[in-house]
Amino acid sequence: MPVGSTIDLLIDMSNPGDWMMHCHIAEHLEAGMMLKFSVLDEDGKEEMP
């Protein structure tokens, strides 16, 4: 992707829980290009393990 460009992601958010996304370039991952997001269940609650 060119510098400064953006993309739209289509993600299926039907599986409750905590999920991680990260860059697959090792140097970028080490620089913090990672995030965690939580998908809530139908009642708006976090899934308990």
C-alpha positions as CSV (number, residue, x, y, z in Angstrom):
1,M,0.0,0.0,0.0
2,P,1.3,3.5,-0.8
3,V,2.2,5.7,2.2
4,G,-0.8,7.6,3.4
5,S,-3.4,5.4,1.8
6,T,-6.3,3.7,3.6
7,I,-8.2,0.5,3.1
8,D,-11.6,-0.7,4.3
9,L,-11.7,-4.1,6.0
10,L,-14.8,-6.4,6.0
11,I,-14.6,-8.4,9.3
12,D,-17.1,-11.0,10.5
13,M,-17.8,-9.9,14.1
14,S,-20.1,-12.8,15.0
15,N,-17.6,-14.7,17.2
16,P,-17.4,-13.2,20.7
17,G,-14.1,-12.8,22.5
18,D,-10.8,-10.9,22.4
19,W,-9.0,-10.8,19.0
20,M,-5.6,-9.5,17.9
21,M,-4.6,-7.9,14.6
22,H,-1.0,-7.3,13.7
23,C,1.3,-6.4,10.9
24,H,3.3,-9.4,9.5
25,I,6.5,-7.4,9.0
26,A,8.5,-8.1,12.1
27,E,10.0,-4.6,12.4
28,H,6.5,-3.1,12.3
29,L,5.2,-5.6,14.9
30,E,8.1,-4.6,17.2
31,A,7.2,-1.0,16.6
32,G,3.7,-1.5,18.0
33,M,1.6,-2.1,14.9
34,M,-0.7,-4.5,16.7
35,L,-4.1,-4.0,18.3
36,K,-6.6,-6.0,20.3
37,F,-10.4,-5.7,19.9
38,S,-13.2,-7.3,21.8
39,V,-16.4,-8.7,20.2
40,L,-19.3,-8.7,22.6
41,D,-22.1,-11.4,22.6
42,E,-25.6,-10.6,21.5
43,D,-26.4,-9.3,25.0
44,G,-23.5,-6.8,24.8
45,K,-21.5,-8.7,27.4
46,E,-17.9,-9.9,27.1
47,E,-17.5,-13.7,26.7
48,M,-16.1,-15.3,29.8
49,P,-13.6,-18.2,29.4
